[in-house]
Amino acid sequence: MKLGRTQQPEMPFPAHHSVATLPEVRSLGGQPLVPASPKIHVWHLQRKAFVYIRQSTTQQVVEHRESADRQYALQQRAISLGWPKDRVEIIDDDQGRSGSSVEGRLGFQYLLAEVGLDHVGIIFGLEMSRLARSNKDWHQLLELCAIFRTLLADQDGLYDPTDYNDRLLLGLKGTMSEAELHILRSRMYQGLLNKAKRGEVFNHAPLGYIKLPNGEFALDPDEQVQSVTRLLFDEFDRQGTLHGLLRYLVHHGIRLPIRPHAGINRGQLEWRRPNRVTLQNLLRRPLYAGIYCWGHRAIDPRRKIAGRPGTGRTVRQPEECLVLLPDHCPAYIAAERFWANQKRLDANRAIGLGAPRHGPSLLGGLLVCSRCGRRLMVGYTNGGQQVRYSSARGMTDYGEPICQSLSGQRLDDLISSHVLTVLQPAALELHLEAAADLQQERQRLHQHWRQQLERVRYETERAARQYQAVEPENRLVTRELERRWEQALQDQRRLEEDYERFCHAQPAELSPADRERIRSLAGSIPELWNAASTTSADRQRIIRFLIEGIDLDVQGTSERVAVTIHWMGGFSSSHELIRAVQQYDQMADYPRLRARIEELRAQRVSTARMAEQLNQEGFRPAKRAKQFNAAMVARFLAKGGRSGPLPRAIDAGCLLRKAEWLLNDLARQLGMPAATMHSWRKLGWVRARKLPVPGGLWAIWADQAELERMTRLRRFRRSWLVKSPPTDLTTPGPQTDK
C-alpha cells in the first residue's frame, strides 16, 4: 500500500537491528514487560540505563547533600520505567567539576563512548544542565543520541532526540543552560569587581604581611620580619639587580620569613632560603608601596591547557590592572620608590638597557646608533679581552648591512676620562656618602644578627619552661623535652659564636683606620677606578648613574667618530673620537699623510726618522698603535709600490752590480711576496749573493731575460698532472755581467 503525503512509515526498531535477533524483555515473573511510556521501545529496554550525576564544585559535593540525594534517586525512576536494577549504571566520576567544558570530565567522556557503542538506551539527569553547559558538548551528545536512538530524561519529562518537537525542546534547554552559566558568572564577577573597586578583596597575605580577621592586610607584627622585608628593598637599591640582591642574601646567610597558606604549619612563621621567584614577586608587587591592586592575573583562553584549570594566566603590568588604589594598604616603601624599582627591573632586561655585566665592556646598553636609532651590540674577540661595538641589529633581524662598527677600547677610555672629570669635584661628598652607606649597611646586618639571637634565646627559654613544667616522673615526656632543650642550647651557642666572628670581621662602628682608608680612596678616584679590585660591573654601574645614553656616528668609513653624551639631568656634550681602521686610505687625512711621506722620502730621510717626524706632526697609524715606527713606514711605502731610501753603504759604495736588485725591490717588481723570493733563493732558482752591509741584505741578479723567466715561473700553476715547475723555469740563466 502506498503511503499518503502526511503518513509516516512505521519503524518499530532501528535499522541496524532485526526483530528475529532481539531477545524478549520479561519481568521478574516471566511475563513480557510493557513499557511505561510510548516513547520507550523494546530495544531501549534491551540496553542499559545511565544515571549521570554531577555537582560543579567540591564545596557543593560536601555541603549540598540534598542535591546529590535527588540525583542518586533517579535510579529508582529508571527501575520504574522498566529497566532492571542490574541494568542501571550510575556515573558520578565528574563530581566537583564544572560542566562548561568536556575537558577533564572523564564520566561524560565515558558516557559519549558508551552511546557510540550502542550500549545506552536512556540517559537520566536531574536537569539537562547536569550533562553539559556548553552548546558544543550538548549538541554533540544530542547527535549521538539521535543516531543510536537513545532517550534522554530529566525531572520534567522523557525526550526522544529523533522527534522534532523533543529535539527542539532539548536544544532550547541546552541554550538556556549555557546562558544561565553566563548569567551566573557575570553576576558573580560584577559583584566581585564592585567589591574590589572598594579595595575589599584580599587573597593570601604575601611576605611581610598578615591577614586580619576582617580580611584586610596588616604589617607582620614580628619585628624581625619587618626588618628583613625593608632590608630587601634597601639592598636592591644598592645592588641594582635581582641577581645581585640574591647573591647578597646568600652571602650573608639571610633567610626570608614565610607564613605558609596551607599545611600543618599554616600561618606559622618559617625561615626559608631566598630564591629568585620570591624576590621578583616581592619587587613587582604594588602592595609593598601601599597600592591596592586587583586584576593583575588575567586569563588568556589561547594559553589554557585542557584538564589544567590553573593554566592560561597572564601577568599584567600594575598600571594595566583593573583596580589600582594608592595609599590603601600599609606600606613598606613609598610609591615613587616602587615605580623607580619597576623601571630599573624593566631596564635590566636584555631587550632594554640591560643589567651591568661582568665583561670588559663599559658601555653596553648605553650606545645608540645615530643612523638607525638602534642600540649597538657588544662583541668580544681575542678570548674576551678586546671589545667591539657594532650596530648589527638590523643585520640580525632583517639581513641589512651593518650600519657602523668600531673598536671599544678607545671609546671606553674617552667616556671614562669624562666620567672621572665629573666625579673629581665631588670627592669630598663621595667620601662622606661612602662612609655613611657602609656604616648603615653594617648596622642593618648587626641588627639582623641581634634579632636572630633574640629569637633563638626565646626558643631556648621556651624549651626550658616546657621541660620544667612537666612532672619528673613522666619520663616518656621528660626525655623528649630534655632533648629539645639541649638542641636549643646548641643552636644558641652556635649562633653566638657566628655572631662573634662576624663582629670581629665587621665591627658595628667604623674604626678611624677604616674612615681614613675611605677618605684616601675618595681622594684618588682615578686610582680607585683603575684598581684591580674595581670590577667592570662596578664601573658600568657608576657610568649609568651619570650618563643616560650615548649617540655614535662614524663619519663615513673614516677614523673620525662623532660622540654625543647625554648626561643625567638633560645636559649633552659633543666630542670627537679617533677610532682604529683597517686601511690607511680610510683615514680622513690620508692624502696629507701620503704627501708628507713622499716629501720626506724625496729628502732621503730614513724610515726611523720619518716615523719620528710623523709622530711630532700629529699623524697617527690606522690601527690601534698610538705612534708610527720604522716598520710601519716601510710597510706603508711597500703597499704603495715604493721603498724607503737605500742604506748609505749601498747607495755610496755601489755594492749593487749591473742587473742586480735588492730582494725586496725585485719581489715588488714581480708583484710577489718577499717570502716567496726567499724560498726561490733557498731552492737555487735565482742567482743571489749576500751584501756586506748591516742587516743582511740580499742582491738578486736579473737581466731582462731573467726577469721574463721569473715572470713565467710566478705565473705557473700546479695541477694533479704537473706538480712541479718545468726545469727551464727553475734554472737560472748564465750570468754574463760580473
C-alpha positions in Angstrom: 0.0 0.0 0.0 1.3 3.4 -0.9 1.6 5.9 1.9 -0.1 9.3 1.8 1.7 12.7 2.0 1.0 13.1 5.7 1.6 9.4 6.6 4.9 8.3 8.1 6.4 4.8 7.7 6.2 2.8 10.9 9.8 2.0 12.2 9.4 0.0 15.5 13.2 -0.9 15.5 16.4 0.8 14.5 17.6 -0.1 11.0 20.6 -1.9 12.4 18.5 -4.3 14.5 16.4 -7.2 13.3 13.3 -8.5 15.0 14.4 -12.0 15.0 17.7 -11.4 16.9 16.1 -9.2 19.7 15.5 -11.2 22.9 12.2 -10.6 24.5 12.4 -8.5 27.7 10.5 -10.1 30.6 9.6 -9.0 34.1 10.7 -10.9 37.3 7.5 -13.1 37.0 8.5 -14.1 33.5 5.8 -12.1 31.7 6.7 -9.7 28.8 7.4 -6.2 30.2 5.1 -3.5 29.0 7.0 -0.1 28.5 5.8 2.6 30.9 5.9 5.3 28.1 5.0 5.1 24.4 8.5 6.6 23.7 10.2 3.6 25.3 10.5 0.6 22.9 11.9 -2.9 23.4 15.3 -2.0 22.0 15.6 0.7 24.6 15.0 -1.8 27.4 17.5 -4.2 26.0 20.2 -1.6 26.5 21.5 -0.1 29.7 20.1 3.0 31.5 22.7 5.5 32.7 22.2 8.0 35.5 24.6 10.9 35.2 25.4 12.7 38.5 27.4 15.9 38.7 27.9 18.9 41.0 30.0 21.8 39.9 32.4 22.3 42.9 33.9 20.4 45.7 32.1 22.6 48.2 28.7 21.6 46.7 29.6 18.0 46.9 30.4 18.3 50.6 27.6 20.7 51.7 24.7 20.2 49.2 23.8 16.7 50.1 20.1 17.1 49.2 21.0 17.8 45.5 23.2 14.6 45.5 20.5 12.5 47.0 17.9 13.7 44.4 20.3 12.8 41.6 21.0 9.3 43.1 17.2 8.8 43.4 16.9 8.8 39.6 18.0 5.1 39.7 14.5 4.3 41.1 12.9 6.2 38.3 14.8 4.1 35.8 13.6 1.0 37.5 10.0 2.3 37.5 10.3 2.8 33.7 11.1 -0.8 33.1 14.9 -1.2 33.4 16.1 -3.9 35.8 18.3 -2.7 38.7 21.3 -4.5 37.4 20.9 -2.8 34.1 21.0 0.7 35.6 24.5 2.2 35.8 25.4 5.3 37.8 28.1 7.7 36.5 29.4 10.0 39.3 33.0 10.4 38.2 32.5 14.1 37.4 31.6 15.2 41.0 33.2 18.6 41.7 33.8 19.5 38.1 32.2 22.3 36.0 30.0 21.4 33.0 31.3 24.3 30.9 33.7 22.0 29.0 34.1 18.3 28.4 37.9 18.6 29.2 38.7 16.8 32.4 35.2 15.2 32.7 36.0 11.5 32.4 32.5 10.5 33.3 30.9 12.5 30.5 33.5 11.2 28.0 32.8 7.6 29.1 29.1 8.3 28.6 29.7 9.5 25.0 31.7 6.4 24.3 29.0 4.1 25.5 26.4 5.9 23.4 28.6 5.5 20.4 29.0 1.8 21.1 25.1 1.4 21.2 25.1 0.3 24.8 22.8 3.0 26.1 19.0 3.0 26.0 18.3 6.1 28.1 20.2 8.8 30.0 18.9 10.2 33.2 19.8 13.6 34.6 18.2 15.7 37.3 18.5 18.6 34.9 19.9 18.8 31.4 22.4 21.3 32.7 23.9 18.4 34.7 25.0 16.8 31.4 26.6 19.9 29.8 26.5 23.7 30.0 28.2 24.2 26.6 26.2 24.1 23.4 29.1 22.4 21.6 29.2 19.5 24.1 25.4 19.4 24.4 24.7 19.1 20.7 27.4 16.5 20.3 25.5 14.4 22.8 22.2 15.1 21.0 23.6 14.0 17.6 24.9 10.7 19.0 21.6 10.0 20.9 19.7 10.7 17.7 21.8 8.4 15.6 21.7 5.5 18.1 18.1 6.2 19.3 19.0 6.9 22.9 16.4 8.6 25.1 17.0 11.5 27.5 15.1 12.0 30.7 15.1 14.7 33.5 12.8 15.6 36.3 10.4 17.3 33.8 9.9 14.5 31.3 11.1 12.0 28.8 12.6 13.1 25.4 13.3 11.3 22.1 16.1 13.1 20.1 14.7 11.7 16.9 11.4 13.5 17.4 11.3 17.0 16.0 9.4 18.6 19.0 11.6 16.9 21.6 14.7 17.8 19.7 13.6 21.5 19.6 12.9 21.4 23.3 16.2 19.8 24.1 18.0 22.4 22.1 16.3 25.2 24.0 17.2 23.6 27.3 20.9 23.4 26.3 20.9 27.0 25.2 19.3 28.1 28.4 21.8 26.1 30.4 24.7 27.8 28.7 23.0 31.2 29.1 22.3 30.5 32.8 26.0 29.8 33.3 27.0 33.0 31.6 24.5 35.0 33.7 25.7 33.4 37.0 29.3 34.1 36.1 28.5 37.6 35.1 26.7 38.4 38.3 29.4 36.9 40.5 32.2 38.7 38.5 30.4 42.1 38.7 29.8 41.6 42.4 33.5 40.7 42.9 34.7 43.7 40.8 32.4 46.1 42.7 33.9 44.8 45.9 37.4 45.1 44.5 36.8 48.7 43.5 36.2 49.4 47.2 39.5 47.7 48.0 37.9 44.9 50.0 39.0 41.8 48.1 42.1 40.2 49.6 43.7 36.8 48.9 46.7 35.3 50.7 48.9 37.6 52.6 52.4 37.9 51.0 55.8 38.0 52.7 55.8 40.7 55.4 52.1 40.9 55.9 49.4 39.0 57.8 45.6 38.8 57.2 43.4 40.2 59.9 40.1 38.6 61.0 38.2 41.3 59.0 40.0 40.2 55.8 42.4 43.2 55.4 46.2 43.1 55.3 48.4 44.5 58.1 52.2 44.6 58.6 53.6 41.4 60.2 53.8 42.1 63.9 57.1 40.3 64.1 59.9 42.9 64.3 62.5 40.8 62.5 60.1 40.1 59.6 59.6 43.8 59.1 63.3 44.4 59.3 64.2 41.7 56.7 61.5 42.9 54.4 62.8 46.5 54.5 66.4 45.2 54.0 65.3 43.5 50.8 64.2 46.9 49.3 67.2 48.8 50.6 69.7 46.2 49.3 68.1 46.2 45.9 68.7 49.9 45.7 72.4 49.3 46.4 72.8 46.2 44.2 70.7 47.4 41.3 69.8 43.9 40.0 67.7 41.0 41.2 70.7 38.6 40.9 72.9 40.9 42.9 70.3 41.0 45.7 70.0 37.2 45.7 73.8 36.8 45.9 73.9 39.3 48.8 71.3 37.4 50.8 73.1 34.1 50.2 76.5 35.5 51.1 75.3 36.9 54.5 73.0 33.9 55.3 69.8 36.0 55.4 66.6 33.9 55.0 63.1 35.0 54.1 60.2 35.0 56.5 57.3 32.9 55.1 54.0 32.1 56.6 52.5 29.1 54.6 49.0 29.3 53.3 48.3 25.6 53.7 49.5 22.6 55.5 50.1 21.7 59.2 52.1 24.9 59.7 49.6 27.2 58.2 50.1 30.8 59.4 53.2 29.8 61.4 56.4 31.8 60.7 59.1 29.8 58.8 62.5 31.0 57.6 63.4 29.7 54.2 66.3 30.3 51.9 65.9 33.1 49.3 65.1 32.3 45.7 64.7 34.4 42.6 61.0 33.9 42.0 60.1 35.1 45.5 62.3 38.1 45.3 60.9 39.1 41.9 57.3 38.8 43.1 58.1 40.9 46.1 59.7 43.7 44.0 56.9 43.6 41.4 54.0 43.7 43.9 52.4 47.2 44.3 51.1 46.2 47.8 54.5 47.0 49.4 54.0 50.6 48.3 50.6 50.7 49.9 48.8 50.4 46.5 45.8 48.1 46.4 45.9 46.1 43.1 43.3 43.7 41.7 43.1 42.0 38.3 46.8 41.7 37.6 46.4 38.0 36.6 44.1 37.8 33.5 43.1 34.5 31.8 44.1 34.1 28.2 42.0 31.3 26.6 44.6 30.7 24.0 47.1 29.6 26.6 44.8 27.3 28.6 45.7 23.6 28.7 43.0 21.0 28.7 42.5 19.4 32.1 44.6 22.0 33.9 42.3 24.8 35.4 45.2 26.9 36.6 46.7 27.4 33.2 46.3 30.4 30.8 47.1 33.0 33.4 49.0 36.1 32.2 50.5 38.8 34.4 49.6 42.4 33.7 51.7 45.4 34.5 50.5 47.3 37.6 49.3 50.3 35.5 47.1 47.9 33.4 45.3 46.3 36.3 41.5 46.8 36.6 41.7 48.3 40.1 44.6 50.3 41.4 44.0 52.3 44.6 47.1 54.2 46.0 47.6 54.7 49.8 45.0 52.0 50.6 47.2 49.5 52.5 50.1 49.7 55.0 53.3 50.2 53.1 57.0 49.3 53.4 58.2 51.8 50.8 57.0 54.9 49.1 55.1 54.8 45.8 57.8 56.8 44.0 60.4 54.2 45.1 58.2 51.3 43.8 57.8 52.8 40.3 61.5 53.5 40.2 62.2 49.8 41.0 59.8 48.8 38.1 61.8 51.0 35.7 65.0 49.5 36.9 63.8 45.9 36.6 62.5 46.7 33.1 65.8 48.3 32.1 67.7 45.3 33.4 66.0 43.1 30.8 68.2 42.1 27.8 65.9 43.8 25.3 66.4 47.1 27.1 69.3 48.8 28.7 70.3 45.5 30.4 71.9 44.9 33.8 75.6 45.6 34.3 77.6 42.7 33.0 80.9 41.3 34.1 82.6 41.6 30.7 85.2 44.3 30.0 82.7 46.4 28.1 81.7 49.6 30.0 79.0 51.0 27.7 76.8 48.0 26.8 73.2 49.2 26.5 74.1 52.9 26.5 75.3 53.2 22.9 72.8 54.2 20.3 73.4 54.3 16.5 72.7 57.8 15.1 71.8 56.3 11.7 69.2 53.6 12.5 68.4 54.5 16.1 69.1 51.0 17.4 71.3 50.1 20.4 74.8 48.9 19.5 75.6 45.3 20.2 78.7 44.2 22.2 81.1 41.6 20.9 84.3 40.2 22.3 87.4 39.0 20.4 90.8 37.6 21.4 89.4 35.4 24.1 87.2 38.1 25.6 90.0 40.7 26.0 89.0 43.1 23.2 85.7 44.8 22.9 83.9 45.8 19.7 80.6 47.8 19.4 78.5 47.1 16.3 75.2 48.4 15.0 74.2 44.9 13.8 70.7 44.6 15.0 69.3 45.3 11.5 71.5 42.6 10.0 70.5 40.1 12.7 66.7 40.8 12.3 66.3 41.8 8.7 69.6 40.9 6.9 70.5 44.6 6.4 74.1 45.8 6.1 75.9 46.8 9.4 75.4 50.5 10.0 78.7 51.1 11.8 81.2 49.3 13.9 84.2 50.4 15.9 86.7 49.1 18.5 85.6 49.6 22.0 88.8 50.3 23.9 89.3 53.9 22.8 85.6 54.7 23.2 85.6 53.3 26.8 88.7 55.3 27.6 87.1 58.5 26.3 83.9 58.0 28.3 85.9 57.0 31.4 88.0 60.1 31.3 84.9 62.4 31.1 83.2 60.5 34.0 86.3 60.9 36.1 86.4 64.6 35.3 82.8 64.9 36.5 83.5 62.9 39.7 86.6 64.7 40.7 84.9 67.8 42.2 82.6 65.6 44.3 85.4 63.7 46.0 84.5 65.0 49.5 80.8 64.3 49.0 81.7 60.8 47.8 83.8 60.2 50.8 81.0 61.1 53.2 78.4 59.2 51.3 80.6 56.0 51.1 81.3 56.1 54.8 77.6 56.7 55.7 76.5 53.9 53.3 79.0 51.4 54.7 78.0 52.4 58.3 74.3 51.9 57.5 74.8 48.5 55.9 76.8 47.3 58.9 74.1 48.5 61.3 71.5 46.6 59.3 73.5 43.4 59.4 74.2 43.7 63.1 70.5 44.4 63.8 69.6 41.2 61.8 72.1 39.2 63.9 70.8 40.6 67.2 67.2 39.7 66.1 68.3 36.2 65.3 69.9 35.9 68.7 66.8 37.2 70.4 64.7 34.7 68.6 66.9 31.7 69.4 67.2 32.8 73.1 63.4 32.9 73.3 63.2 29.4 71.8 65.8 28.2 74.4 63.8 29.7 77.3 60.6 28.3 76.0 62.1 24.8 75.8 63.4 25.2 79.4 60.0 26.3 80.6 58.4 23.3 78.9 60.9 20.9 80.5 60.4 22.4 83.9 56.6 22.3 83.7 56.4 18.6 83.2 56.3 16.1 86.1 59.7 14.5 86.7 58.1 11.1 87.0 56.7 11.3 83.4 60.0 10.1 81.9 58.4 9.4 78.5 57.8 13.2 78.0 60.7 14.4 80.0 63.3 12.7 77.9 61.9 14.3 74.7 61.7 17.8 76.2 65.2 17.5 77.6 66.5 16.6 74.1 64.7 19.7 72.7 66.2 21.9 75.4 69.7 20.7 74.7 69.2 21.2 70.9 68.0 24.7 71.5 71.1 25.4 73.7 73.4 24.1 71.0 71.7 26.3 68.4 72.0 29.3 70.6 75.7 28.7 71.3 76.5 28.2 67.6 74.7 31.4 66.6 76.5 33.4 69.3 79.9 32.1 68.1 79.0 33.0 64.5 78.0 36.5 65.6 81.3 37.0 67.5 83.2 36.1 64.3 81.1 38.5 62.3 81.7 41.3 64.8 85.4 40.7 64.6 85.4 40.8 60.8 82.9 43.7 60.5 82.5 45.9 63.7 79.3 47.8 64.1 81.2 51.1 64.1 83.8 52.1 61.5 87.2 52.5 63.0 89.4 55.6 62.4 91.5 53.4 60.1 88.5 52.4 58.0 87.4 56.1 57.7 90.9 57.2 56.7 91.0 54.4 54.1 87.7 55.5 52.7 88.8 59.2 52.6 92.0 58.3 50.8 90.2 56.2 48.2 87.7 59.0 47.6 90.5 61.5 47.2 92.2 59.3 44.5 89.2 58.5 42.3 91.3 57.7 39.1 93.4 55.2 41.1 90.3 53.6 42.5 88.7 53.5 39.1 91.6 51.6 37.6 92.2 49.4 40.6 92.1 45.6 40.1 89.5 45.3 42.9 87.1 47.5 40.9 85.1 45.2 38.6 83.7 46.1 35.2 80.2 45.8 36.7 81.1 48.5 39.3 82.4 50.8 36.5 79.3 50.2 34.5 77.0 51.0 37.4 78.8 54.3 38.1 78.6 55.3 34.4 74.9 54.6 34.4 74.3 56.8 37.4 75.8 59.7 35.4 75.0 59.0 31.8 71.6 58.4 30.3 72.7 57.5 26.7 75.5 57.9 24.1 74.9 58.6 20.4 77.6 57.4 17.9 78.0 58.5 14.3 81.1 57.2 12.4 82.0 59.7 9.6 81.7 57.5 6.6 84.4 54.9 6.7 87.0 57.3 8.2 88.5 57.1 11.6 86.5 60.1 12.9 83.5 59.3 15.2 81.1 61.9 16.5 80.2 61.1 20.1 77.3 62.8 21.9 77.0 62.1 25.7 73.5 62.6 27.2 74.1 63.2 30.9 71.6 62.7 33.7 69.7 66.0 34.2 69.3 66.8 30.5 72.8 68.2 29.6 74.5 66.9 26.5 78.2 67.2 25.4 79.7 66.6 22.0 83.1 65.0 21.4 85.2 63.5 18.6 86.9 60.1 18.8 89.6 58.8 16.5 88.9 55.1 16.0 91.1 52.3 14.6 90.6 51.5 10.9 91.9 48.6 8.8 93.5 50.6 6.0 95.3 54.0 5.7 93.0 55.1 2.8 90.1 55.1 5.2 91.6 57.9 7.2 90.4 61.4 6.6 93.9 62.9 6.4 95.3 60.1 4.2 96.1 62.4 1.3 98.1 64.7 3.6 99.8 61.8 5.2 100.9 60.3 1.9 102.1 63.6 0.6 104.2 64.2 3.7 105.8 60.7 3.5 106.6 61.3 -0.2 108.2 64.6 0.8 110.3 63.0 3.4 111.3 60.2 1.1 112.3 62.7 -1.6 114.6 64.2 1.1 116.2 60.7 1.5 115.2 60.6 5.2 115.4 57.1 6.8 112.2 55.3 7.8 113.0 55.7 11.5 113.4 59.4 11.1 110.2 59.5 9.0 108.3 57.8 11.9 109.7 60.3 14.4 108.8 63.3 12.3 105.2 62.0 11.6 104.7 61.5 15.3 105.8 65.0 16.1 103.4 66.4 13.5 100.4 64.7 15.0 99.9 61.9 12.5 98.6 58.5 13.8 98.6 55.0 12.4 95.4 53.4 11.1 95.1 50.7 13.7 95.4 50.5 17.4 99.1 51.6 17.7 99.4 55.1 19.1 102.6 56.1 17.2 104.5 55.3 14.0 107.7 53.3 13.9 110.1 52.5 11.1 108.5 49.2 10.3 105.1 50.9 9.8 106.5 53.5 7.5 108.3 50.7 5.5 105.0 48.8 5.1 103.2 52.0 4.1 105.7 52.5 1.3 105.7 48.9 0.3 101.9 48.9 -0.1 102.2 51.9 -2.4 104.8 50.2 -4.6 107.7 52.2 -3.2 110.6 51.7 -0.8 112.5 53.8 1.6 116.0 55.3 0.9 118.8 52.7 0.3 121.3 52.2 3.1 124.2 54.5 2.7 126.7 51.7 2.2 124.8 50.5 -0.8 124.0 54.0 -2.2 127.5 55.4 -1.7 129.6 52.3 -2.2 128.0 51.0 -5.4 127.7 47.5 -4.0 125.0 46.5 -6.4 126.4 45.3 -9.7 124.9 45.7 -13.1 121.4 44.0 -13.4 121.3 43.3 -9.7 118.3 44.1 -7.5 117.7 44.1 -3.8 115.5 41.1 -2.9 112.6 43.2 -1.7 112.7 45.5 -4.7 112.7 42.6 -7.1 109.8 41.0 -5.3 107.9 44.2 -5.5 108.7 44.5 -9.2 107.3 41.0 -9.9 104.2 41.6 -7.6 105.0 38.7 -5.3 105.8 38.4 -1.5 109.3 38.8 -0.4 109.0 35.5 1.5 108.4 33.7 -1.9 111.5 35.2 -3.3 113.5 34.0 -0.3 112.1 30.5 -1.0 113.3 30.7 -4.6 116.7 31.8 -3.3 117.0 28.8 -0.9 115.9 26.4 -3.7 118.5 27.8 -6.1 116.0 29.1 -8.6 117.7 32.6 -8.7 121.3 33.8 -8.5 121.7 35.6 -5.2 124.5 36.9 -3.1 124.6 38.5 0.4 125.7 42.1 0.6 128.4 43.1 3.2 126.2 45.6 4.9 124.4 45.6 8.3 121.0 43.9 8.2 121.9 41.0 5.9 120.5 42.3 2.6 120.4 40.0 -0.5 121.2 41.0 -4.1 119.4 39.1 -6.9 120.8 39.1 -10.4 118.1 39.5 -13.0 118.6 40.9 -16.5 115.8 41.3 -19.0 115.7 37.6 -19.9 115.9 36.6 -16.3 113.0 38.9 -15.5 110.9 37.2 -18.2 111.8 33.7 -16.8 110.9 34.7 -13.3 107.6 36.2 -14.5 106.7 32.9 -16.2 107.7 31.0 -13.0 105.5 33.3 -11.0 102.5 32.6 -13.2 103.0 28.8 -13.2 100.1 26.9 -11.5 100.5 23.4 -10.2 97.9 20.7 -11.1 97.4 17.0 -10.4 99.3 16.1 -13.5 102.1 18.7 -13.2 103.1 19.1 -9.6 106.5 20.8 -10.1 107.5 23.6 -12.4 109.5 22.7 -15.5 113.2 22.7 -15.3 113.6 25.5 -17.8 111.6 27.8 -15.4 113.6 26.9 -12.3 117.1 27.0 -13.8 118.7 30.5 -13.7 120.2 31.7 -16.9 124.0 32.3 -17.3 125.2 35.5 -15.5 127.4 37.2 -18.1 127.8 40.6 -16.4 130.0 40.2 -13.3 
